[in-house]
Amino acid sequence: MITVALAWSAGGVVQEVSVEIATGTTIGTLKNCVEFLSKIPTGVLNAAAGVGVWGKVRANSYKLRDGDRVELYLPLTADPKEQRRQRAR
C-alpha cells in the first residue's frame, strides 16, 4: 500500500486529503476508486478538466508512487489575457 495526497480547489481554497491505495495504481484506476470518489466533492469531479501529479499533467497510465500529490485541475472561468487587459485599462 502507498499513500497519495488528493488536492483540488473549491471556492478559491485549496483542499487536500490523503488516501491509501494499492501499489501499482494508475491515475485511470484511481479515478474509478470508491475511496477516491468519496473524498472529492461531486461538483469538483464533474468539472475536472484534467489530472496531474506535482503540477504536471499526467496520462491515465501514469503509475502513482508513494507520496505523490494528485491534483484535479478545473477549467478556467475567464481568459487570463483578457483579465490583464481589463485591469490595465
Secondary structure, DSSP 8 states (H G I E B T S, - for coil): -EEEEEEEEETTEEEEEEEEE-TT-BHHHHHT-HHHHHHS-HHHHHH--EEEETTEE--TT-B--TT-EEEEE---SS-HHHHHHHHH-
